[in-house]
Amino acid sequence: MQKRFLGNSGLEVSALGLGCMGMSWSYGPAKDKQEMIRLLHAAVERGITFFDTAEVYGPLENEALLGEALAPFRGQVVIATKFGWAPNPGDTNRWSALNSRPEHIREVAEGSLKRLRVEAIDLFYQHRVDPEVPIEDVAGTVKDLIVEGKVRHFGLSEAGAQTMRRAHAVQPVTALQSEYSLFWRQPEVEILPTLEELGIGFVPFSPLGKGFLTGAITPETKFDSTDFRSIVPRFSDENRKANQALVDMVTGFAVKKKVTPSQIALAWLLAQKPWIVPIPGTTKLSRLEENIGATNVELTADDLAAIDKASAAIKIAGARYPAFHEKLVGR
């Protein structure tokens, strides 16, 4: 497995990470714990050193899963987790309240350290920007945690360019985690240039378009009520039919290169910048191995130009988030 540095931070990780949310939450019912531990071990054995989780995944269960599964590999792996949510009594989604107050960040850090079974959190992201708390206070609190040896690197998730600049001025930001793929290219407008200027790494989540770019999701696919995609406008029956054109395009390139659509989508991302580290999630060993295979797919300049031209001609239908979540990104 190739390695990459996240920006100028000196944090080196495998070129492809593993998003672990779906093992416990959001993409249908939680998966069998022992099966997921075996999958996490298989990922390490195949060279993956970068694992992504969050306090809210589960909630709490995903961090505990990684803490148990990756305990034998301390010092060999990098675990990223996130703060910024809190229980919201009376809400059907009990973790729908933002909270990045300094005292809460500290509470979350202590809980994450215990669940992850580590002495220091490798990469601590603010999960979503909290408009009630100045980003300078957030960055300052994480800076203090770094000085105390409880955190090693600071990250942001779905933050806007100006917020990144303000945070970076207080405590250097190691990485931004946001959605980016052939299914969502908005970061190219302002985010990527800002990251390059500041020397911040980029960790795209949903690099396979929440599974859409694999080709496994069709207009006939039915999502379980516990699957987040069941409420995402982009995944409505009508919009999936319209967006199938993108999958067909990616599949066409995959046939030419004798690889899979997933591998084309990931190889395209890896080719954009040397400081981009996608974190596709999976709960299946076959998909894990398929994704890892993308690191060996070489796309030429002509390939990349052809993919850009073909994708630019396709208009994606539907918002990428429901209204509530849409308000929380890009701030």
C-alpha positions as CSV (number, residue, x, y, z in Angstrom):
1,M,0.0,0.0,0.0
2,Q,1.3,3.4,-1.0
3,K,1.6,6.2,1.7
4,R,0.6,9.8,1.5
5,F,1.1,12.9,3.8
6,L,-1.9,14.9,4.8
7,G,-0.8,18.3,3.7
8,N,2.2,19.8,5.4
9,S,1.5,18.3,8.7
10,G,3.9,15.4,8.6
11,L,1.0,12.9,9.3
12,E,1.6,10.0,7.0
13,V,-1.2,7.5,6.3
14,S,-2.0,4.8,3.7
15,A,-3.1,6.3,0.4
16,L,-6.6,4.9,1.0
17,G,-8.2,4.9,4.4
18,L,-11.3,3.0,5.7
19,G,-14.5,4.8,6.7
20,C,-16.0,2.7,9.5
21,M,-19.4,4.4,10.1
22,G,-21.4,1.9,8.2
23,M,-20.2,-0.9,10.5
24,S,-22.4,0.5,13.3
25,W,-24.7,3.1,12.0
26,S,-26.5,5.0,9.1
27,Y,-26.3,2.4,6.3
28,G,-28.8,-0.1,7.7
29,P,-28.7,-2.1,10.9
30,A,-25.4,-2.4,12.8
31,K,-23.3,-5.3,11.5
32,D,-22.0,-8.3,13.5
33,K,-19.2,-7.1,15.8
34,Q,-16.9,-10.1,15.3
35,E,-17.3,-9.9,11.6
36,M,-16.3,-6.3,11.6
37,I,-13.3,-6.9,13.9
38,R,-12.1,-9.5,11.3
39,L,-12.6,-7.0,8.5
40,L,-10.6,-4.3,10.4
41,H,-7.8,-6.8,10.9
42,A,-7.9,-7.7,7.2
43,A,-7.6,-4.0,6.4
44,V,-4.5,-3.7,8.5
45,E,-3.0,-6.8,7.0
46,R,-3.5,-5.3,3.5
47,G,-1.7,-2.1,4.4
48,I,-4.5,0.3,5.4
49,T,-3.3,2.4,8.3
50,F,-5.9,5.2,8.4
51,F,-9.3,4.5,10.0
52,D,-12.2,7.0,10.4
53,T,-14.8,7.0,13.1
54,A,-16.8,9.5,15.3
55,E,-18.4,9.7,18.7
56,V,-21.8,10.0,17.1
57,Y,-21.5,6.8,15.0
58,G,-23.5,4.3,16.9
59,P,-23.6,6.6,18.9
60,L,-20.4,5.6,20.8
61,E,-20.4,2.0,19.5
62,N,-18.2,2.6,16.5
63,E,-15.4,4.1,18.5
64,A,-15.6,1.2,20.9
65,L,-15.5,-1.3,18.0
66,L,-12.3,0.3,16.6
67,G,-10.8,0.6,20.1
68,E,-11.1,-3.2,20.6
69,A,-10.3,-4.2,17.0
70,L,-7.2,-2.0,16.6
71,A,-5.7,-2.4,20.1
72,P,-3.2,-5.0,18.8
73,F,-1.9,-2.5,16.2
74,R,-1.1,0.5,18.4
75,G,1.6,2.6,16.8
76,Q,0.9,1.1,13.4
77,V,-2.4,2.8,12.6
78,V,-3.9,6.3,12.7
79,I,-7.4,6.6,14.0
80,A,-9.4,9.8,13.3
81,T,-12.5,10.6,15.3
82,K,-14.8,13.6,15.7
83,F,-16.5,15.9,18.2
84,G,-19.3,18.5,17.9
85,W,-22.6,16.7,18.5
86,A,-24.6,16.2,21.6
87,P,-27.8,14.6,22.7
88,N,-30.9,16.6,21.9
89,P,-33.7,15.4,24.2
90,G,-37.1,15.2,22.6
91,D,-35.7,15.0,19.1
92,T,-36.3,11.8,17.1
93,N,-32.6,12.0,16.1
94,R,-31.2,12.3,19.7
95,W,-27.8,13.4,18.4
96,S,-29.0,16.3,16.3
97,A,-27.8,19.1,18.5
98,L,-24.5,20.8,17.7
99,N,-22.1,21.5,20.7
100,S,-18.6,22.6,20.2
101,R,-18.3,24.6,23.4
102,P,-14.8,24.1,24.9
103,E,-15.9,22.2,28.0
104,H,-17.8,19.8,25.8
105,I,-14.9,19.3,23.4
106,R,-12.8,18.3,26.5
107,E,-15.6,15.9,27.7
108,V,-15.8,14.2,24.2
109,A,-12.0,13.9,24.1
110,E,-11.9,12.0,27.4
111,G,-14.6,9.7,26.3
112,S,-13.0,9.0,22.9
113,L,-9.6,8.3,24.5
114,K,-11.2,5.6,26.7
115,R,-13.3,4.0,23.9
116,L,-10.5,4.0,21.4
117,R,-8.1,2.7,24.1
118,V,-5.4,5.2,23.1
119,E,-3.2,7.7,25.0
120,A,-3.7,10.4,22.3
121,I,-6.3,10.9,19.5
122,D,-4.4,10.9,16.3
123,L,-6.7,13.3,14.4
124,F,-9.6,15.1,16.1
125,Y,-12.1,16.7,13.7
126,Q,-14.8,19.1,14.5
127,H,-17.7,17.2,12.9
128,R,-19.7,20.2,11.9
129,V,-19.1,23.9,12.3
130,D,-21.1,25.2,15.3
131,P,-22.4,28.8,14.6
132,E,-22.8,29.4,18.3
133,V,-19.1,28.9,19.1
134,P,-16.3,31.0,17.4
135,I,-14.1,28.7,15.5
136,E,-11.1,30.4,17.2
137,D,-12.4,29.0,20.5
138,V,-12.7,25.5,19.0
139,A,-9.2,25.6,17.5
140,G,-7.8,27.0,20.7
141,T,-9.3,24.2,22.8
142,V,-7.9,21.6,20.5
143,K,-4.6,23.4,20.6
144,D,-4.6,23.0,24.4
145,L,-5.4,19.3,24.1
146,I,-2.4,18.9,21.7
147,V,-0.1,20.7,24.2
148,E,-1.5,18.3,26.9
149,G,-0.7,15.3,24.7
150,K,-4.3,14.1,24.4
151,V,-4.6,15.0,20.7
152,R,-2.0,14.9,17.9
153,H,-3.7,16.7,15.0
154,F,-6.7,19.0,14.4
155,G,-9.2,18.6,11.6
156,L,-12.4,20.1,10.3
157,S,-15.3,18.5,8.5
158,E,-17.5,20.2,5.9
159,A,-16.2,23.6,6.9
160,G,-16.1,26.5,4.5
161,A,-12.9,28.2,3.2
162,Q,-13.0,31.2,5.5
163,T,-13.7,29.1,8.6
164,M,-10.6,27.0,7.7
165,R,-8.5,30.1,7.4
166,R,-9.6,31.4,10.8
167,A,-9.1,28.0,12.5
168,H,-5.7,27.5,10.8
169,A,-4.5,30.8,12.2
170,V,-5.0,29.6,15.7
171,Q,-4.0,25.9,15.4
172,P,-2.7,24.5,12.1
173,V,-5.4,22.3,10.5
174,T,-4.0,18.9,9.4
175,A,-7.0,17.8,7.3
176,L,-10.4,18.7,6.1
177,Q,-12.9,15.9,5.7
178,S,-15.8,16.6,3.3
179,E,-17.7,14.9,0.6
180,Y,-15.9,14.7,-2.8
181,S,-16.3,12.4,-5.7
182,L,-17.4,12.3,-9.3
183,F,-20.9,12.5,-7.8
184,W,-20.1,15.8,-5.9
185,R,-17.4,18.1,-7.3
186,Q,-18.3,21.3,-5.6
187,P,-15.1,21.3,-3.5
188,E,-13.1,22.0,-6.6
189,V,-14.4,25.6,-6.8
190,E,-13.1,27.0,-3.5
191,I,-12.1,24.3,-1.1
192,L,-9.3,22.6,-3.0
193,P,-7.4,25.9,-3.8
194,T,-7.7,26.9,-0.2
195,L,-6.4,23.6,1.1
196,E,-3.4,23.7,-1.4
197,E,-2.6,27.3,-0.3
198,L,-2.7,26.5,3.4
199,G,-1.0,23.1,3.1
200,I,-4.0,21.1,4.5
201,G,-4.7,17.6,3.5
202,F,-8.1,16.5,2.1
203,V,-10.0,13.4,3.3
204,P,-13.0,12.8,1.0
205,F,-15.8,10.8,2.5
206,S,-18.4,9.1,0.3
207,P,-15.8,8.9,-2.5
208,L,-18.0,6.4,-4.2
209,G,-21.1,8.6,-3.9
210,K,-22.6,6.7,-1.0
211,G,-22.3,3.5,-3.0
212,F,-23.9,5.0,-6.1
213,L,-20.7,4.9,-8.2
214,T,-20.2,1.2,-7.6
215,G,-23.0,0.4,-10.0
216,A,-24.7,-1.8,-7.4
217,I,-27.5,0.7,-6.8
218,T,-30.2,0.8,-9.4
219,P,-33.6,2.6,-9.8
220,E,-35.2,-0.5,-8.3
221,T,-33.1,-0.6,-5.1
222,K,-35.1,-0.2,-1.9
223,F,-33.4,1.3,1.1
224,D,-34.1,0.1,4.7
225,S,-35.6,2.8,6.9
226,T,-32.4,2.7,9.0
227,D,-30.4,3.6,5.8
228,F,-29.6,7.3,5.6
229,R,-29.9,7.2,1.8
230,S,-33.7,6.6,2.2
231,I,-34.1,10.4,3.0
232,V,-31.4,11.8,0.7
233,P,-33.0,13.6,-2.3
234,R,-30.3,12.5,-4.6
235,F,-31.4,8.9,-4.0
236,S,-35.1,9.2,-4.7
237,D,-36.4,6.8,-7.4
238,E,-36.7,9.6,-10.0
239,N,-33.3,11.1,-9.3
240,R,-31.5,7.8,-9.4
241,K,-32.9,7.2,-12.9
242,A,-31.6,10.6,-14.0
243,N,-28.2,10.1,-12.3
244,Q,-27.7,6.6,-13.8
245,A,-26.0,8.4,-16.7
246,L,-23.0,9.1,-14.4
247,V,-22.7,5.5,-13.4
248,D,-22.9,4.4,-17.1
249,M,-20.1,6.8,-17.9
250,V,-17.9,5.5,-15.2
251,T,-18.7,2.0,-16.1
252,G,-17.7,2.6,-19.7
253,F,-14.2,3.8,-18.6
254,A,-13.9,0.8,-16.3
255,V,-14.6,-1.6,-19.1
256,K,-11.9,0.1,-21.2
257,K,-9.3,-0.1,-18.4
258,K,-10.5,-3.6,-17.4
259,V,-11.2,-2.6,-13.8
260,T,-14.4,-1.9,-11.8
261,P,-16.4,1.3,-11.7
262,S,-15.4,1.7,-8.0
263,Q,-11.8,1.5,-8.9
264,I,-12.1,4.1,-11.6
265,A,-13.9,6.5,-9.2
266,L,-11.3,6.1,-6.5
267,A,-8.3,6.2,-8.9
268,W,-9.8,9.5,-10.3
269,L,-9.8,11.0,-6.8
270,L,-6.3,9.8,-6.0
271,A,-5.1,11.4,-9.2
272,Q,-6.4,14.8,-8.3
273,K,-3.9,15.8,-5.7
274,P,-1.1,13.9,-3.8
275,W,-2.5,15.0,-0.5
276,I,-6.0,13.6,-1.0
277,V,-6.7,10.4,1.0
278,P,-10.2,9.0,0.3
279,I,-11.9,6.9,3.0
280,P,-14.4,4.6,1.3
281,G,-16.5,2.6,3.7
282,T,-17.5,-1.0,3.5
283,T,-18.5,-3.9,5.6
284,K,-17.5,-6.6,3.1
285,L,-14.0,-8.1,2.5
286,S,-14.6,-8.3,-1.3
287,R,-15.3,-4.6,-1.5
288,L,-12.4,-3.8,0.7
289,E,-10.0,-5.6,-1.6
290,E,-11.7,-4.1,-4.7
291,N,-11.2,-0.6,-3.2
292,I,-7.6,-1.3,-2.3
293,G,-7.0,-2.4,-5.9
294,A,-7.8,1.2,-7.0
295,T,-4.4,2.3,-5.7
296,N,-2.8,0.3,-8.6
297,V,-5.0,1.8,-11.3
298,E,-3.1,4.3,-13.4
299,L,-5.1,6.9,-15.2
300,T,-3.2,8.9,-17.8
301,A,-3.6,12.6,-18.4
302,D,-5.8,11.7,-21.4
303,D,-7.9,9.4,-19.3
304,L,-8.5,12.2,-16.7
305,A,-9.3,14.7,-19.4
306,A,-11.8,12.3,-20.9
307,I,-13.5,11.6,-17.6
308,D,-13.7,15.3,-16.8
309,K,-15.2,16.1,-20.2
310,A,-17.8,13.3,-19.9
311,S,-18.8,14.0,-16.3
312,A,-19.1,17.8,-17.0
313,A,-21.8,17.0,-19.6
314,I,-23.9,15.2,-17.0
315,K,-26.2,17.2,-14.7
316,I,-26.7,15.5,-11.3
317,A,-30.3,15.5,-10.0
318,G,-31.2,16.0,-6.4
319,A,-29.7,17.6,-3.3
320,R,-26.9,15.7,-1.6
321,Y,-28.5,16.2,1.8
322,P,-32.0,16.6,3.3
323,A,-32.7,20.2,4.3
324,F,-31.6,19.9,7.9
325,H,-28.2,18.5,7.1
326,E,-27.8,20.9,4.1
327,K,-27.8,23.8,6.6
328,L,-24.8,22.3,8.5
329,V,-22.2,22.2,5.6
330,G,-20.0,24.8,4.1
331,R,-20.1,27.3,7.0
